[in-house]
Amino acid sequence: MQEAKVFGNFTKEVGAQAILKMINAGIKANGDMSKLVKINGMIQHVEDLNWLEILQMRMENKIREYNRKLKDEKTGKFSRIWTNIKKFLLKIINFITSAINKLVTYSKLGHKAAKNVASGRLTDFTSIPNTAHQIRDPDVRYKIASRSGALIRKYGKDKDNASDAKFYMS
């Protein structure tokens, strides 16, 4: 029974660390939406991205560019075939890069959460909305609150956690 309680605390703590990371990115952006990017389901500040996340972001932009090129009527048949081949290979590499990035990101969050659970210093969820109000721009705050609500709904599929998500949205 004790193990279930510790695991529940750990899961909540990982979610809290993810939300706090996004809030800190919003505070650091200081109202400038162009400095925030959504990568692997989390909003991050562009200066906080590691080299692999930057590579993933470039590949995703390149895939969007290939999609636009394929929709263009002026693109020839040979060019379409070559673009589809490049896009397919890029999607495979992007999938691998994304998986590695998710593993690294959630390993870091898990490590931080495990330290908090082991030391007994759990994050106080009631302080998170107050921290979020340090973000001056209401659009940035709403974007991060929306993403936080999605994370809470993803990891907590019961009604209590869903109502917590609505609380973060307000």
C-alpha positions as CSV (number, residue, x, y, z in Angstrom):
1,M,0.0,0.0,0.0
2,Q,2.9,2.4,0.8
3,E,4.4,1.7,-2.6
4,A,1.2,2.8,-4.4
5,K,1.2,6.1,-2.4
6,V,4.8,6.8,-3.2
7,F,4.2,6.0,-6.9
8,G,1.1,8.3,-6.9
9,N,3.2,11.1,-5.3
10,F,5.9,10.5,-7.9
11,T,3.5,10.7,-10.8
12,K,2.0,14.0,-9.5
13,E,5.4,15.4,-8.9
14,V,6.5,14.7,-12.5
15,G,3.5,16.5,-13.7
16,A,4.1,19.4,-11.3
17,Q,7.7,19.7,-12.5
18,A,6.6,19.8,-16.1
19,I,4.1,22.5,-15.4
20,L,6.7,24.5,-13.4
21,K,9.1,24.2,-16.3
22,M,6.6,25.6,-18.7
23,I,5.7,28.4,-16.3
24,N,9.4,29.3,-15.9
25,A,9.7,29.4,-19.7
26,G,6.7,31.8,-19.8
27,I,8.3,34.1,-17.2
28,K,11.6,34.0,-19.0
29,A,9.9,35.0,-22.3
30,N,8.6,38.1,-20.6
31,G,5.5,38.4,-22.9
32,D,7.3,37.6,-26.2
33,M,5.4,34.6,-27.8
34,S,8.1,34.2,-30.4
35,K,10.6,33.0,-27.7
36,L,8.3,30.1,-26.8
37,V,8.2,26.8,-28.8
38,K,6.1,23.7,-28.3
39,I,8.3,20.6,-28.5
40,N,7.3,17.1,-27.5
41,G,4.1,18.3,-25.8
42,M,5.8,21.0,-23.6
43,I,6.2,24.7,-24.1
44,Q,9.9,25.7,-23.7
45,H,11.9,28.9,-24.1
46,V,14.1,28.9,-27.2
47,E,17.2,29.6,-25.1
48,D,16.6,26.5,-23.0
49,L,16.6,24.0,-25.9
50,N,19.4,21.5,-26.2
51,W,21.1,20.8,-29.5
52,L,18.9,17.8,-30.2
53,E,15.7,19.7,-29.6
54,I,16.9,22.4,-32.0
55,L,17.7,19.7,-34.6
56,Q,14.2,18.3,-34.1
57,M,12.6,21.7,-34.5
58,R,14.5,22.3,-37.8
59,M,13.5,18.9,-39.1
60,E,9.8,19.6,-38.3
61,N,10.1,23.0,-40.1
62,K,11.7,21.2,-43.1
63,I,8.9,18.6,-43.2
64,R,6.3,21.5,-43.3
65,E,8.3,23.1,-46.1
66,Y,8.2,19.8,-48.1
67,N,4.4,19.6,-47.5
68,R,4.0,23.1,-48.9
69,K,6.2,22.2,-51.9
70,L,4.1,19.1,-52.6
71,K,0.9,21.1,-52.6
72,D,2.2,23.6,-55.1
73,E,0.8,22.9,-58.6
74,K,4.0,24.1,-60.3
75,T,6.1,21.3,-58.9
76,G,7.1,18.8,-61.5
77,K,6.6,15.0,-61.3
78,F,10.3,14.1,-60.7
79,S,10.6,16.9,-58.1
80,R,7.5,15.5,-56.3
81,I,8.9,12.0,-56.2
82,W,12.3,13.3,-54.9
83,T,10.6,15.5,-52.3
84,N,8.5,12.6,-51.1
85,I,11.6,10.4,-50.7
86,K,13.4,13.2,-48.7
87,K,10.3,13.8,-46.6
88,F,9.9,10.1,-45.8
89,L,13.6,9.8,-44.7
90,L,13.3,13.0,-42.7
91,K,10.2,11.7,-40.9
92,I,12.1,8.6,-39.9
93,I,15.0,10.6,-38.5
94,N,12.6,13.0,-36.8
95,F,10.8,10.2,-35.1
96,I,14.0,8.8,-33.7
97,T,15.1,12.3,-32.6
98,S,11.8,13.0,-31.0
99,A,11.9,9.7,-29.1
100,I,15.3,10.5,-27.7
101,N,14.3,14.0,-26.8
102,K,11.2,12.7,-24.9
103,L,13.3,10.2,-23.0
104,V,15.9,12.9,-22.0
105,T,13.2,15.5,-21.0
106,Y,11.1,13.1,-18.9
107,S,14.2,11.5,-17.4
108,K,15.3,14.9,-16.2
109,L,11.8,15.7,-14.8
110,G,11.6,12.2,-13.3
111,H,15.0,12.7,-11.6
112,K,13.9,16.0,-10.1
113,A,10.6,14.5,-9.0
114,A,12.3,11.5,-7.4
115,K,14.6,13.8,-5.4
116,N,11.6,15.7,-4.2
117,V,9.6,12.6,-3.3
118,A,12.6,11.0,-1.5
119,S,13.3,14.1,0.5
120,G,9.6,14.7,1.3
121,R,9.6,18.1,-0.3
122,L,6.6,17.7,-2.6
123,T,5.5,20.6,-4.8
124,D,2.5,22.4,-3.4
125,F,-0.1,22.5,-6.1
126,T,-1.9,25.4,-4.6
127,S,1.2,27.6,-5.2
128,I,1.4,26.9,-9.0
129,P,-1.4,29.4,-10.0
130,N,0.3,32.1,-8.0
131,T,3.6,31.3,-9.8
132,A,1.7,31.4,-13.1
133,H,0.6,35.0,-12.4
134,Q,4.2,36.1,-12.6
135,I,3.8,35.8,-16.3
136,R,2.8,39.3,-17.4
137,D,1.3,38.6,-20.8
138,P,-2.2,37.1,-20.5
139,D,-1.8,35.3,-23.9
140,V,1.4,33.6,-22.8
141,R,-0.2,32.7,-19.5
142,Y,-3.3,31.3,-21.3
143,K,-1.1,29.2,-23.7
144,I,0.8,27.7,-20.8
145,A,-2.3,27.1,-18.7
146,S,-3.9,25.4,-21.7
147,R,-0.9,23.1,-22.2
148,S,-0.7,22.4,-18.4
149,G,-4.4,21.4,-18.5
150,A,-3.7,19.0,-21.3
151,L,-0.8,17.5,-19.4
152,I,-3.0,17.0,-16.3
153,R,-5.8,15.4,-18.4
154,K,-3.2,13.2,-20.1
155,Y,-1.6,11.8,-16.9
156,G,-4.7,11.9,-14.7
157,K,-7.7,10.4,-16.4
158,D,-10.0,10.5,-13.4
159,K,-12.6,13.3,-12.7
160,D,-10.6,14.8,-9.9
161,N,-7.6,15.5,-12.1
162,A,-9.8,16.7,-14.9
163,S,-11.4,19.3,-12.6
164,D,-7.8,20.3,-11.6
165,A,-7.1,21.0,-15.2
166,K,-10.1,23.3,-15.4
167,F,-8.8,25.1,-12.3
168,Y,-5.5,25.8,-14.1
169,M,-7.3,27.2,-17.1
170,S,-9.0,29.9,-15.1
